Amino acid sequence: MEQEVGQGAVQQPTDQDGTPKRKPKNEIFEWLKAIIIALVLVFLIRWLLFKPFIVDGPSMQPNFHTGERVIVNEILYDFRAPKPGEVIVFHVPEEGRDFIKRVIAVEGDTVKVEGDTITVNGKPIQEAYLKAPLEEAHQNGELYNKFTNFPNEKFKDGKVPAGHIFVMGDNRSNSTDSRMIGYIDLKEVVGRADVIFWPAKDMQWINH
């Protein structure tokens, strides 16, 4: 008597003696090939969309330190422009390397830096990410930014041109940024720093 097969069921192939047939070797090979291709695709997507970057130098202290590894989102700015407060990585052709800085102003903005006061379009900006070092310096009767103001002798126009941004390092007294190298062309922007992933004890999402 033949056994009925229910709707949607699949009969397993059997040999003449009724034992289930073994999967052919080529089927196993196809599965392995599919898994390898999937892993390669994941790897490529990971490295095309996100890029590791090593912080080098003190210019972003106290929020970033030399030797820290960050993940840079390379696709975000394909959909929109950088916003003030975001930490970005960008190429500096004159230096032959990449910098990590914070966006202060964007195209069309008028920016002015006088000591610890930064105004954008005539309004002082609030920098919660520097609250502690600013307060400490002021309590000691000092300025946190003892370095260059902006506009200055080298860059006299405080209006950010189209297709550019104005950036600064969080360590205002020890940072080579737009005060010295000028406005950053958006074409040179690599992406936004989103995660500190090394050292492991300092792993965290970056607040923007």
Contacts in CASP RR format, 6 or more apart in sequence:
PFRMAT RR
TARGET T0000
AUTHOR 0000-0000-0000
METHOD contacts of the structure
MODEL  1
MEQEVGQGAVQQPTDQDGTPKRKPKNEIFEWLKAIIIALVLVFLIRWLLF
KPFIVDGPSMQPNFHTGERVIVNEILYDFRAPKPGEVIVFHVPEEGRDFI
KRVIAVEGDTVKVEGDTITVNGKPIQEAYLKAPLEEAHQNGELYNKFTNF
PNEKFKDGKVPAGHIFVMGDNRSNSTDSRMIGYIDLKEVVGRADVIFWPA
KDMQWINH
5 11 0 8 1.000
12 20 0 8 1.000
12 21 0 8 1.000
13 20 0 8 1.000
13 21 0 8 1.000
14 20 0 8 1.000
14 21 0 8 1.000
15 21 0 8 1.000
48 74 0 8 1.000
49 73 0 8 1.000
49 74 0 8 1.000
49 75 0 8 1.000
50 71 0 8 1.000
50 72 0 8 1.000
50 73 0 8 1.000
50 74 0 8 1.000
51 71 0 8 1.000
51 72 0 8 1.000
51 74 0 8 1.000
51 89 0 8 1.000
51 190 0 8 1.000
51 191 0 8 1.000
52 69 0 8 1.000
52 70 0 8 1.000
52 71 0 8 1.000
52 72 0 8 1.000
52 197 0 8 1.000
53 69 0 8 1.000
53 70 0 8 1.000
53 71 0 8 1.000
53 72 0 8 1.000
53 89 0 8 1.000
53 98 0 8 1.000
53 100 0 8 1.000
53 190 0 8 1.000
53 193 0 8 1.000
54 67 0 8 1.000
54 68 0 8 1.000
54 69 0 8 1.000
55 64 0 8 1.000
55 65 0 8 1.000
55 66 0 8 1.000
55 67 0 8 1.000
55 68 0 8 1.000
55 69 0 8 1.000
55 70 0 8 1.000
55 100 0 8 1.000
56 66 0 8 1.000
56 67 0 8 1.000
57 66 0 8 1.000
58 65 0 8 1.000
58 66 0 8 1.000
58 171 0 8 1.000
58 174 0 8 1.000
59 99 0 8 1.000
59 100 0 8 1.000
59 101 0 8 1.000
59 169 0 8 1.000
59 170 0 8 1.000
59 171 0 8 1.000
59 174 0 8 1.000
59 175 0 8 1.000
59 176 0 8 1.000
59 177 0 8 1.000
60 87 0 8 1.000
60 100 0 8 1.000
60 101 0 8 1.000
60 102 0 8 1.000
60 169 0 8 1.000
60 170 0 8 1.000
60 171 0 8 1.000
60 175 0 8 1.000
61 170 0 8 1.000
61 171 0 8 1.000
61 174 0 8 1.000
62 132 0 8 1.000
62 133 0 8 1.000
62 170 0 8 1.000
62 171 0 8 1.000
63 87 0 8 1.000
63 129 0 8 1.000
63 170 0 8 1.000
64 70 0 8 1.000
64 87 0 8 1.000
64 100 0 8 1.000
64 170 0 8 1.000
64 196 0 8 1.000
68 196 0 8 1.000
68 198 0 8 1.000
68 199 0 8 1.000
68 202 0 8 1.000
69 196 0 8 1.000
69 197 0 8 1.000
69 198 0 8 1.000
70 89 0 8 1.000
70 100 0 8 1.000
70 193 0 8 1.000
70 194 0 8 1.000
70 195 0 8 1.000
70 196 0 8 1.000
70 197 0 8 1.000
70 206 0 8 1.000
71 193 0 8 1.000
71 194 0 8 1.000
71 195 0 8 1.000
71 197 0 8 1.000
72 89 0 8 1.000
72 190 0 8 1.000
72 191 0 8 1.000
72 192 0 8 1.000
72 193 0 8 1.000
72 194 0 8 1.000
73 191 0 8 1.000
73 192 0 8 1.000
73 193 0 8 1.000
73 194 0 8 1.000
74 190 0 8 1.000
74 191 0 8 1.000
76 191 0 8 1.000
76 192 0 8 1.000
77 186 0 8 1.000
77 189 0 8 1.000
77 191 0 8 1.000
77 192 0 8 1.000
81 106 0 8 1.000
81 107 0 8 1.000
81 165 0 8 1.000
81 186 0 8 1.000
82 88 0 8 1.000
82 103 0 8 1.000
82 106 0 8 1.000
82 165 0 8 1.000
82 186 0 8 1.000
82 189 0 8 1.000
82 192 0 8 1.000
83 103 0 8 1.000
83 106 0 8 1.000
83 208 0 8 1.000
84 103 0 8 1.000
84 104 0 8 1.000
84 105 0 8 1.000
84 106 0 8 1.000
84 120 0 8 1.000
84 125 0 8 1.000
85 102 0 8 1.000
85 103 0 8 1.000
85 104 0 8 1.000
85 129 0 8 1.000
85 208 0 8 1.000
86 102 0 8 1.000
86 103 0 8 1.000
86 192 0 8 1.000
86 208 0 8 1.000
87 100 0 8 1.000
87 101 0 8 1.000
87 102 0 8 1.000
87 103 0 8 1.000
87 192 0 8 1.000
87 193 0 8 1.000
87 206 0 8 1.000
87 208 0 8 1.000
88 100 0 8 1.000
88 101 0 8 1.000
88 102 0 8 1.000
88 103 0 8 1.000
88 167 0 8 1.000
88 189 0 8 1.000
88 190 0 8 1.000
88 191 0 8 1.000
88 192 0 8 1.000
88 193 0 8 1.000
89 98 0 8 1.000
89 99 0 8 1.000
89 100 0 8 1.000
89 189 0 8 1.000
89 190 0 8 1.000
89 191 0 8 1.000
89 192 0 8 1.000
89 193 0 8 1.000
90 98 0 8 1.000
90 99 0 8 1.000
90 101 0 8 1.000
90 167 0 8 1.000
90 184 0 8 1.000
90 188 0 8 1.000
90 189 0 8 1.000
90 190 0 8 1.000
90 191 0 8 1.000
91 97 0 8 1.000
91 98 0 8 1.000
91 188 0 8 1.000
91 189 0 8 1.000
91 190 0 8 1.000
92 98 0 8 1.000
92 99 0 8 1.000
92 181 0 8 1.000
92 188 0 8 1.000
93 188 0 8 1.000
94 181 0 8 1.000
98 190 0 8 1.000
99 167 0 8 1.000
99 176 0 8 1.000
99 177 0 8 1.000
100 193 0 8 1.000
101 167 0 8 1.000
101 168 0 8 1.000
101 169 0 8 1.000
101 175 0 8 1.000
101 177 0 8 1.000
101 178 0 8 1.000
102 129 0 8 1.000
102 167 0 8 1.000
102 168 0 8 1.000
102 169 0 8 1.000
102 170 0 8 1.000
103 165 0 8 1.000
103 166 0 8 1.000
103 167 0 8 1.000
104 111 0 8 1.000
104 118 0 8 1.000
104 120 0 8 1.000
104 125 0 8 1.000
104 165 0 8 1.000
104 166 0 8 1.000
104 167 0 8 1.000
104 168 0 8 1.000
104 178 0 8 1.000
105 111 0 8 1.000
105 120 0 8 1.000
105 160 0 8 1.000
105 165 0 8 1.000
105 166 0 8 1.000
106 160 0 8 1.000
106 165 0 8 1.000
106 166 0 8 1.000
107 160 0 8 1.000
107 161 0 8 1.000
107 162 0 8 1.000
107 163 0 8 1.000
107 164 0 8 1.000
107 165 0 8 1.000
108 159 0 8 1.000
108 160 0 8 1.000
108 161 0 8 1.000
108 162 0 8 1.000
109 120 0 8 1.000
109 121 0 8 1.000
109 159 0 8 1.000
109 160 0 8 1.000
109 166 0 8 1.000
110 120 0 8 1.000
110 121 0 8 1.000
110 122 0 8 1.000
110 158 0 8 1.000
110 159 0 8 1.000
110 160 0 8 1.000
111 118 0 8 1.000
111 119 0 8 1.000
111 120 0 8 1.000
111 150 0 8 1.000
111 158 0 8 1.000
111 159 0 8 1.000
111 160 0 8 1.000
111 166 0 8 1.000
112 118 0 8 1.000
112 119 0 8 1.000
112 122 0 8 1.000
112 150 0 8 1.000
112 151 0 8 1.000
112 158 0 8 1.000
113 145 0 8 1.000
113 148 0 8 1.000
113 149 0 8 1.000
113 150 0 8 1.000
113 168 0 8 1.000
113 179 0 8 1.000
114 149 0 8 1.000
115 143 0 8 1.000
115 145 0 8 1.000
115 149 0 8 1.000
116 134 0 8 1.000
116 137 0 8 1.000
116 138 0 8 1.000
116 143 0 8 1.000
116 144 0 8 1.000
116 145 0 8 1.000
116 172 0 8 1.000
117 124 0 8 1.000
118 124 0 8 1.000
118 125 0 8 1.000
118 127 0 8 1.000
118 168 0 8 1.000
119 125 0 8 1.000
127 134 0 8 1.000
129 170 0 8 1.000
129 207 0 8 1.000
130 144 0 8 1.000
130 170 0 8 1.000
133 144 0 8 1.000
134 144 0 8 1.000
137 143 0 8 1.000
137 144 0 8 1.000
138 144 0 8 1.000
144 172 0 8 1.000
144 173 0 8 1.000
145 172 0 8 1.000
145 173 0 8 1.000
146 172 0 8 1.000
146 173 0 8 1.000
147 172 0 8 1.000
147 173 0 8 1.000
147 174 0 8 1.000
147 175 0 8 1.000
147 179 0 8 1.000
148 179 0 8 1.000
148 180 0 8 1.000
149 179 0 8 1.000
150 158 0 8 1.000
150 166 0 8 1.000
150 178 0 8 1.000
150 179 0 8 1.000
151 157 0 8 1.000
151 158 0 8 1.000
152 179 0 8 1.000
154 180 0 8 1.000
154 182 0 8 1.000
155 178 0 8 1.000
155 179 0 8 1.000
155 182 0 8 1.000
160 166 0 8 1.000
160 183 0 8 1.000
161 183 0 8 1.000
163 185 0 8 1.000
163 186 0 8 1.000
164 183 0 8 1.000
164 184 0 8 1.000
164 185 0 8 1.000
164 186 0 8 1.000
165 178 0 8 1.000
165 183 0 8 1.000
165 184 0 8 1.000
165 186 0 8 1.000
165 189 0 8 1.000
166 178 0 8 1.000
166 182 0 8 1.000
166 183 0 8 1.000
166 184 0 8 1.000
167 177 0 8 1.000
167 178 0 8 1.000
167 184 0 8 1.000
168 175 0 8 1.000
168 177 0 8 1.000
168 178 0 8 1.000
168 179 0 8 1.000
169 175 0 8 1.000
169 177 0 8 1.000
178 184 0 8 1.000
192 208 0 8 1.000
193 206 0 8 1.000
194 205 0 8 1.000
194 206 0 8 1.000
195 203 0 8 1.000
195 204 0 8 1.000
195 205 0 8 1.000
195 206 0 8 1.000
196 202 0 8 1.000
196 203 0 8 1.000
196 204 0 8 1.000
196 206 0 8 1.000
197 203 0 8 1.000
END
